[in-house]
Amino acid sequence: MSIKIENIRQFIKEKAEQFGAKSDNEFNKPYVERNNTDQKALKDNGAYFGFIHPEEETSGPFHDFSLTIFPNDQNKPWLVCLGIGSSGFKNDYELATYPGLRRLFSKLVNERGFCKSDFSDIETSLPKSITGNSDLQHIKNTIKTYSKVLPACQIVDDPESELGKQIIAAFVAGYAKLRDWPSNKEHRKAVSEALEPFLRKETMDETEEVKNLLNERKYIVLQGPPGTGKTRTAKSVAEKIGAKTFFTQFHAETNYSDFIFGIRPDTTNQELRYKEYLGSFSKALKYAIEHNTEKVILIIDEINRANLSNVLGPIFYLFEHKMDISNVDIEIFPNFKVKKLPDNFFVIATMNTADRSLAVVDFALRRRFAWYTLKPKAINSKQFFKEDFTKIQEIFDWYASSAELTLQPGQGYFIADSEDEMKNRIRYEIFPLIKEYLQEGLLKNAKEEFNNYFSTRINLSLFE
């Protein structure tokens, strides 16, 4: 056996122990190690080594997820993989359906790797970018043998280099999370440190990004779960560009006369009389036309709480950010018509993606607006309870589907001046919210994780 292979075998075992894979006794092992790297196997005849499910045998066909490395002794690239035994699933099928597992490993691979869209799929082969890759021709037959049971893989040019070990350690850390090895803070810290280079998110100034998007598209919608700062961001953008701001909030009874133009009783007179009423849109537009050197922003909070067809009426036509010429006059109110919205007029709307009872935004409106998603994120503040935020985020990330991710409570839920206030926020805001999701049949796979969190944190059970 080559010294390089032996070194990497020892490396992954050391990493596994750092991540919590330590045997209590010979009958309670965290994994079974497989090693098929004799000279015959290394001649592109199925050489591999790694870990398999602890209930499997030390030889022969096996089931469930494995950490598999395809090596060689020619100083050529290796392939590091999350694999599945050729016997398919026995204990891990439900785990394979968890969205978070795929999310995790998709972040560990780059353009020289591959990640399946469905980890429970053991019928689809690897793409030609892997099977036909010129860097892997020395192990092409080996890869072909296991092509259908490798949901995630990454080419590693030199496994003993700093980058090579970083990739391998990240795959071991991913496997540690999959097998739930970490049992204390040290284990979890070691796993996080191994994954951090691959999970690091680009820091961005969202207000700056939204400002740039607004300058380009003019009409935008900020969408996201509650507590992600949509309205706050809209107001910050308006302040940043020095715009005159008009604000309105839609609700189920908002109509054309509220937003555009209508007539209302004049309650200042003893006799019944009516007077004209300019809605928030008309007021903002009129101001923008009369002050054409000043930027004007109309903020529409909770835009999808109203019936948009009824509210917008004929002005829907005007929301074309590149409408240079129009031969159509749209009457906004009596004696006030426009062919197009002025260049100094902007709209920022907000939309709560967690409220399933709201009106569906039609495709015509989606085409006219740009859509920017605000996601829950940790913030630097003494009032921010990061540990609670992180725990809820981890549960959502592991168990939630793409659609269910839009339900995650935003960072605003985790701001409090004291421990007691934070516990009250969990008890009276987050707990009822999660309970409602579960009652509606959402996040079903995460119910025990949520219940454990609430039982430990505030001594409440979701199932009482």
C-alpha positions as CSV (number, residue, x, y, z in Angstrom):
1,M,0.0,0.0,0.0
2,S,1.3,3.5,-0.9
3,I,2.4,5.8,1.9
4,K,0.1,8.5,0.6
5,I,-2.9,6.3,0.9
6,E,-2.0,5.3,4.4
7,N,-1.4,8.9,5.4
8,I,-4.8,10.0,4.2
9,R,-6.5,7.0,5.8
10,Q,-4.9,8.0,9.1
11,F,-5.9,11.7,8.5
12,I,-9.6,10.9,8.0
13,K,-9.7,8.7,11.1
14,E,-8.1,11.5,13.1
15,K,-10.6,14.0,11.7
16,A,-13.5,11.6,12.5
17,E,-12.4,11.4,16.1
18,Q,-12.1,15.2,16.3
19,F,-15.7,15.4,15.0
20,G,-17.0,13.0,17.7
21,A,-16.6,9.5,16.1
22,K,-15.1,7.8,19.1
23,S,-16.0,4.3,20.1
24,D,-17.3,3.7,23.6
25,N,-16.4,0.0,23.2
26,E,-15.9,-2.6,20.5
27,F,-19.7,-3.1,20.2
28,N,-20.5,0.6,19.8
29,K,-18.6,1.9,16.8
30,P,-19.4,5.1,15.0
31,Y,-18.4,3.5,11.6
32,V,-17.0,0.5,9.9
33,E,-13.8,1.2,7.9
34,R,-13.5,-0.3,4.4
35,N,-10.1,-0.5,2.7
36,N,-9.7,-2.0,-0.7
37,T,-6.4,-0.5,-1.9
38,D,-4.1,-3.5,-2.8
39,Q,-2.1,-3.4,-5.9
40,K,-4.6,-5.3,-8.0
41,A,-7.4,-2.8,-7.0
42,L,-5.2,0.2,-7.7
43,K,-4.9,-0.8,-11.3
44,D,-8.3,0.8,-12.0
45,N,-10.1,-2.2,-10.6
46,G,-12.3,-0.7,-7.8
47,A,-9.8,0.7,-5.3
48,Y,-11.4,2.7,-2.5
49,F,-11.3,3.3,1.2
50,G,-13.5,5.1,3.7
51,F,-16.3,4.7,6.2
52,I,-19.7,2.9,6.0
53,H,-22.7,2.6,8.3
54,P,-21.7,1.1,11.7
55,E,-24.3,-1.7,11.3
56,E,-22.7,-3.0,8.1
57,E,-20.1,-5.8,7.6
58,T,-16.4,-5.3,7.1
59,S,-16.6,-6.9,3.7
60,G,-19.0,-7.6,0.9
61,P,-21.9,-5.5,-0.5
62,F,-23.2,-2.9,1.9
63,H,-26.1,-0.4,2.4
64,D,-26.6,3.3,3.1
65,F,-24.4,6.3,3.0
66,S,-20.6,6.0,3.0
67,L,-17.6,8.3,3.0
68,T,-15.7,7.0,0.0
69,I,-12.3,8.0,-1.5
70,F,-11.1,6.7,-4.8
71,P,-7.3,6.9,-4.7
72,N,-4.4,5.9,-7.0
73,D,-0.7,5.4,-6.6
74,Q,0.3,7.4,-9.7
75,N,0.3,10.9,-8.2
76,K,-2.8,11.7,-10.2
77,P,-6.1,13.2,-8.9
78,W,-8.3,11.4,-6.5
79,L,-12.1,11.5,-6.2
80,V,-13.6,12.2,-2.8
81,C,-17.3,11.2,-2.5
82,L,-20.4,10.8,-0.4
83,G,-21.4,7.4,-1.6
84,I,-24.2,4.9,-1.2
85,G,-23.7,1.2,-0.8
86,S,-24.4,-0.9,-3.9
87,S,-27.1,-2.7,-1.9
88,G,-29.1,0.6,-1.7
89,F,-30.8,2.0,1.4
90,K,-31.7,0.2,4.6
91,N,-31.5,2.8,7.4
92,D,-30.7,6.0,5.5
93,Y,-33.5,6.5,3.0
94,E,-35.3,9.1,5.1
95,L,-32.0,10.9,5.7
96,A,-31.5,10.9,2.0
97,T,-34.7,12.9,1.5
98,Y,-33.7,15.7,3.9
99,P,-33.1,18.8,1.9
100,G,-30.3,20.0,4.2
101,L,-28.1,17.0,3.4
102,R,-28.0,18.0,-0.2
103,R,-27.6,21.7,0.6
104,L,-24.6,20.9,2.7
105,F,-22.7,18.7,0.2
106,S,-23.6,21.0,-2.7
107,K,-21.5,23.7,-1.0
108,L,-18.5,21.3,-0.7
109,V,-18.2,20.8,-4.4
110,N,-17.1,23.3,-7.1
111,E,-17.0,23.2,-10.9
112,R,-14.7,20.1,-10.7
113,G,-17.2,18.2,-8.6
114,F,-20.8,17.1,-8.8
115,C,-23.9,17.0,-6.6
116,K,-27.1,15.2,-7.4
117,S,-30.4,17.0,-7.1
118,D,-31.9,14.0,-5.3
119,F,-29.8,12.0,-2.9
120,S,-32.3,9.2,-2.8
121,D,-31.8,8.6,-6.5
122,I,-29.7,5.5,-7.1
123,E,-30.7,5.0,-10.7
124,T,-29.1,8.1,-12.4
125,S,-25.4,7.9,-13.4
126,L,-22.8,10.5,-12.9
127,P,-22.6,13.1,-15.7
128,K,-19.9,13.1,-18.4
129,S,-18.1,15.9,-16.6
130,I,-17.0,13.3,-14.1
131,T,-17.1,10.0,-16.0
132,G,-15.4,11.5,-19.1
133,N,-13.1,13.9,-17.2
134,S,-9.6,13.7,-18.6
135,D,-8.2,14.1,-15.1
136,L,-9.8,10.9,-14.0
137,Q,-9.1,8.6,-16.9
138,H,-6.8,6.5,-14.7
139,I,-9.8,5.5,-12.5
140,K,-12.5,5.6,-15.2
141,N,-13.5,2.0,-14.8
142,T,-13.7,2.3,-11.0
143,I,-15.9,5.4,-11.3
144,K,-18.1,3.6,-13.9
145,T,-18.7,0.7,-11.5
146,Y,-20.1,3.1,-8.8
147,S,-21.5,5.7,-11.1
148,K,-25.1,5.4,-9.9
149,V,-24.4,5.5,-6.2
150,L,-22.2,8.7,-5.8
151,P,-24.6,11.6,-5.0
152,A,-21.7,14.0,-4.3
153,C,-18.1,13.9,-5.4
154,Q,-15.1,16.2,-5.8
155,I,-11.9,15.9,-7.7
156,V,-8.8,16.4,-5.5
157,D,-5.6,17.0,-7.4
158,D,-3.2,16.4,-4.4
159,P,-4.8,14.9,-1.3
160,E,-1.7,15.8,0.8
161,S,-1.7,19.5,-0.1
162,E,-3.3,22.0,2.2
163,L,-6.3,22.4,-0.2
164,G,-6.6,18.7,-0.7
165,K,-6.8,18.1,3.1
166,Q,-9.2,20.9,3.4
167,I,-11.6,19.3,1.0
168,I,-11.3,15.9,2.5
169,A,-11.8,17.2,6.0
170,A,-14.9,19.0,4.9
171,F,-16.3,15.8,3.4
172,V,-15.5,14.0,6.7
173,A,-17.3,16.8,8.6
174,G,-20.3,16.5,6.3
175,Y,-20.4,12.8,7.0
176,A,-20.0,13.6,10.8
177,K,-23.2,15.7,10.6
178,L,-25.0,13.1,8.6
179,R,-24.1,10.4,11.2
180,D,-24.7,12.8,14.1
181,W,-21.2,12.2,15.6
182,P,-20.7,15.5,17.5
183,S,-21.8,15.2,21.1
184,N,-20.2,18.3,22.7
185,K,-19.1,21.9,21.9
186,E,-15.6,20.8,21.0
187,H,-16.9,18.4,18.4
188,R,-19.3,20.9,16.9
189,K,-16.7,23.6,16.8
190,A,-14.3,21.2,14.9
191,V,-17.0,20.4,12.4
192,S,-17.9,24.0,11.9
193,E,-14.2,25.0,11.4
194,A,-13.8,22.2,8.8
195,L,-16.9,23.4,6.9
196,E,-16.4,27.1,7.3
197,P,-14.2,27.7,4.2
198,F,-17.0,26.2,2.1
199,L,-20.0,27.6,3.8
200,R,-18.6,31.2,4.2
201,K,-21.2,33.6,2.8
202,E,-20.2,36.7,1.0
203,T,-20.9,39.7,3.2
204,M,-22.9,42.3,1.3
205,D,-24.5,45.6,2.1
206,E,-28.1,44.8,1.3
207,T,-29.1,48.4,1.4
208,E,-26.5,49.3,-1.2
209,E,-27.5,46.3,-3.4
210,V,-31.2,47.3,-3.2
211,K,-30.3,50.9,-4.0
212,N,-28.3,49.9,-7.1
213,L,-31.2,47.6,-8.2
214,L,-33.7,50.4,-7.7
215,N,-31.6,52.8,-9.9
216,E,-31.5,50.1,-12.6
217,R,-35.1,48.8,-12.5
218,K,-37.1,51.6,-10.7
219,Y,-39.8,49.3,-9.4
220,I,-38.8,46.5,-7.0
221,V,-40.3,44.1,-4.4
222,L,-38.4,43.2,-1.3
223,Q,-39.6,39.7,-0.4
224,G,-38.8,37.5,2.6
225,P,-40.0,35.9,5.8
226,P,-41.2,38.2,8.7
227,G,-38.4,39.7,10.8
228,T,-35.9,40.1,7.9
229,G,-36.1,43.9,7.8
230,K,-37.9,44.4,4.5
231,T,-39.7,47.7,5.5
232,R,-36.6,48.9,7.4
233,T,-34.5,48.3,4.3
234,A,-36.9,50.1,2.1
235,K,-36.8,53.2,4.3
236,S,-33.0,53.0,4.6
237,V,-32.7,53.0,0.8
238,A,-35.0,56.0,0.5
239,E,-32.9,57.8,3.1
240,K,-29.7,56.8,1.4
241,I,-30.6,58.3,-1.9
242,G,-32.2,61.4,-0.3
243,A,-35.7,60.7,-1.7
244,K,-39.0,62.2,-0.7
245,T,-40.8,59.2,0.7
246,F,-44.5,58.4,0.5
247,F,-45.7,55.3,2.5
248,T,-48.8,53.1,2.4
249,Q,-49.6,49.7,3.7
250,F,-52.0,47.3,1.8
251,H,-54.6,45.2,3.5
252,A,-57.5,43.0,2.3
253,E,-59.9,45.9,2.0
254,T,-57.5,48.3,0.1
255,N,-59.0,49.3,-3.2
256,Y,-58.5,51.6,-6.2
257,S,-60.0,54.6,-4.4
258,D,-57.5,54.2,-1.5
259,F,-54.5,53.9,-3.8
260,I,-55.3,56.0,-6.9
261,F,-58.4,58.2,-6.7
262,G,-61.9,58.3,-5.2
263,I,-64.5,60.4,-3.6
264,R,-65.3,60.6,0.1
265,P,-67.9,62.3,2.2
266,D,-66.9,65.7,3.4
267,T,-67.5,65.4,7.2
268,T,-66.6,69.1,7.8
269,N,-70.0,70.2,6.3
270,Q,-73.4,69.8,7.9
271,E,-74.9,69.0,4.5
272,L,-73.9,65.8,2.8
273,R,-71.2,66.6,0.3
274,Y,-68.4,64.7,-1.4
275,K,-64.9,65.7,-2.1
276,E,-62.1,64.2,-4.3
277,Y,-59.5,62.0,-2.6
278,L,-56.0,61.4,-4.0
279,G,-54.6,58.0,-3.0
280,S,-51.0,57.5,-2.0
281,F,-49.9,56.7,-5.5
282,S,-51.5,59.8,-7.0
283,K,-50.0,62.0,-4.2
284,A,-46.5,60.6,-4.8
285,L,-46.8,60.8,-8.6
286,K,-48.1,64.4,-8.5
287,Y,-45.3,65.4,-6.3
288,A,-42.7,63.7,-8.5
289,I,-44.0,65.6,-11.6
290,E,-44.1,68.9,-9.8
291,H,-40.6,68.4,-8.4
292,N,-38.8,66.8,-11.3
293,T,-35.3,67.4,-9.8
294,E,-36.1,65.5,-6.6
295,K,-36.2,61.7,-6.3
296,V,-39.5,60.3,-5.0
297,I,-40.1,56.9,-3.6
298,L,-43.4,55.3,-2.9
299,I,-43.1,52.5,-0.4
300,I,-45.9,49.9,-0.5
301,D,-45.8,47.7,2.5
302,E,-47.3,44.2,2.3
303,I,-48.2,44.5,-1.4
304,N,-49.7,41.1,-1.7
305,R,-52.3,41.6,1.1
306,A,-54.6,43.3,-1.4
307,N,-56.4,42.3,-4.6
308,L,-53.8,43.9,-6.9
309,S,-56.0,43.9,-10.0
310,N,-58.6,45.9,-8.2
311,V,-56.1,48.3,-6.6
312,L,-53.9,49.0,-9.6
313,G,-56.5,49.2,-12.3
314,P,-55.3,50.9,-15.5
315,I,-52.0,52.2,-13.9
316,F,-50.7,48.6,-14.1
317,Y,-49.7,49.4,-17.7
318,L,-47.4,52.2,-16.5
319,F,-45.0,49.9,-14.6
320,E,-42.5,49.3,-17.4
321,H,-39.1,50.5,-16.3
322,K,-37.9,51.0,-19.9
323,M,-41.1,52.6,-21.3
324,D,-39.5,55.4,-23.4
325,I,-42.5,56.3,-25.6
326,S,-46.2,55.7,-25.1
327,N,-49.1,56.8,-27.3
328,V,-51.6,56.0,-24.5
329,D,-52.8,58.5,-22.0
330,I,-53.6,56.9,-18.6
331,E,-56.0,59.0,-16.5
332,I,-54.8,59.0,-12.9
333,F,-57.6,61.3,-11.7
334,P,-59.8,64.0,-13.4
335,N,-57.7,66.4,-15.5
336,F,-54.5,64.5,-14.7
337,K,-53.2,62.1,-17.3
338,V,-49.7,60.6,-18.0
339,K,-48.1,58.6,-20.8
340,K,-45.4,57.3,-18.6
341,L,-44.1,57.5,-15.1
342,P,-41.5,60.2,-14.6
343,D,-37.8,59.2,-14.3
344,N,-37.5,60.5,-10.8
345,F,-40.4,58.3,-9.5
346,F,-39.6,54.9,-7.8
347,V,-41.5,52.2,-6.1
348,I,-40.3,49.8,-3.4
349,A,-42.9,47.2,-2.3
350,T,-42.5,44.6,0.4
351,M,-44.0,41.1,0.5
352,N,-44.1,38.6,3.4
353,T,-43.3,35.1,1.9
354,A,-44.5,33.3,5.1
355,D,-48.1,34.4,4.9
356,R,-49.8,31.7,2.9
357,S,-53.3,33.3,3.0
358,L,-52.2,36.3,0.9
359,A,-53.1,36.9,-2.8
360,V,-50.8,35.3,-5.4
361,V,-48.9,37.8,-7.4
362,D,-49.5,37.2,-11.1
363,F,-46.8,36.8,-13.7
364,A,-47.6,40.1,-15.4
365,L,-46.8,42.0,-12.2
366,R,-43.7,39.9,-11.6
367,R,-42.4,40.9,-15.0
368,R,-42.8,44.6,-14.3
369,F,-41.0,44.5,-10.9
370,A,-37.6,43.3,-9.9
371,W,-37.6,40.9,-7.0
372,Y,-35.0,41.0,-4.2
373,T,-35.1,38.4,-1.4
374,L,-34.1,39.2,2.1
375,K,-33.1,36.1,4.1
376,P,-32.7,35.7,7.9
377,K,-29.2,36.5,8.9
378,A,-27.2,36.9,12.1
379,I,-26.5,40.5,13.1
380,N,-23.9,42.1,15.3
381,S,-25.7,43.5,18.3
382,K,-25.6,43.0,22.0
383,Q,-29.4,42.5,21.9
384,F,-29.2,39.7,19.3
385,F,-29.5,36.2,20.7
386,K,-27.3,34.4,18.2
387,E,-27.5,31.0,19.8
388,D,-31.3,30.8,19.5
389,F,-31.2,32.2,16.0
390,T,-28.6,29.6,14.9
391,K,-30.5,26.7,16.4
392,I,-33.7,27.6,14.6
393,Q,-31.7,28.3,11.4
394,E,-30.0,24.9,11.6
395,I,-33.3,23.1,11.9
396,F,-34.8,24.9,8.9
397,D,-31.7,24.4,6.8
398,W,-31.6,20.7,7.4
399,Y,-35.3,19.8,7.2
400,A,-37.1,22.5,5.2
401,S,-37.8,22.3,1.6
402,S,-37.0,25.2,-0.7
403,A,-40.6,26.5,-0.3
404,E,-40.5,26.0,3.5
405,L,-37.3,28.0,3.9
406,T,-39.3,31.1,3.2
407,L,-41.1,30.5,6.6
408,Q,-38.0,30.8,8.7
409,P,-38.4,33.6,11.3
410,G,-36.0,36.5,10.6
411,Q,-33.4,38.0,12.8
412,G,-35.9,40.5,14.2
413,Y,-37.5,37.8,16.3
414,F,-34.2,37.3,18.2
415,I,-33.6,40.8,19.4
416,A,-34.2,41.4,23.1
417,D,-32.8,43.5,26.0
418,S,-32.6,40.6,28.4
419,E,-32.7,36.8,28.8
420,D,-36.3,37.0,30.2
421,E,-37.5,39.1,27.3
422,M,-35.9,36.6,24.8
423,K,-37.6,33.7,26.5
424,N,-40.9,35.6,26.3
425,R,-40.3,36.2,22.6
426,I,-39.7,32.5,22.1
427,R,-42.8,31.5,24.2
428,Y,-45.3,34.0,22.7
429,E,-44.0,34.6,19.2
430,I,-41.7,31.8,17.8
431,F,-43.3,28.9,19.6
432,P,-46.9,29.7,18.3
433,L,-45.5,30.4,14.8
434,I,-43.8,27.0,14.6
435,K,-46.8,25.2,16.1
436,E,-49.0,26.8,13.5
437,Y,-46.6,25.6,10.7
438,L,-46.7,22.0,12.1
439,Q,-50.5,22.1,12.4
440,E,-50.7,23.0,8.7
441,G,-48.6,20.0,7.8
442,L,-45.4,22.0,7.1
443,L,-41.9,21.1,8.3
444,K,-43.2,17.7,9.5
445,N,-39.7,16.0,9.5
446,A,-38.5,18.7,11.9
447,K,-41.2,18.3,14.6
448,E,-39.0,16.4,17.0
449,E,-36.1,18.8,16.6
450,F,-38.3,21.8,17.2
451,N,-40.0,20.1,20.2
452,N,-36.6,19.3,21.7
453,Y,-35.5,22.9,21.3
454,F,-38.6,24.4,22.9
455,S,-38.7,21.8,25.7
456,T,-35.1,22.5,26.6
457,R,-35.2,26.3,26.1
458,I,-38.6,27.3,27.6
459,N,-39.9,24.0,29.1
460,L,-42.8,23.8,26.6
461,S,-43.9,20.9,24.4
462,L,-45.4,21.3,21.0
463,F,-47.6,18.3,21.5
464,E,-49.3,19.1,24.8
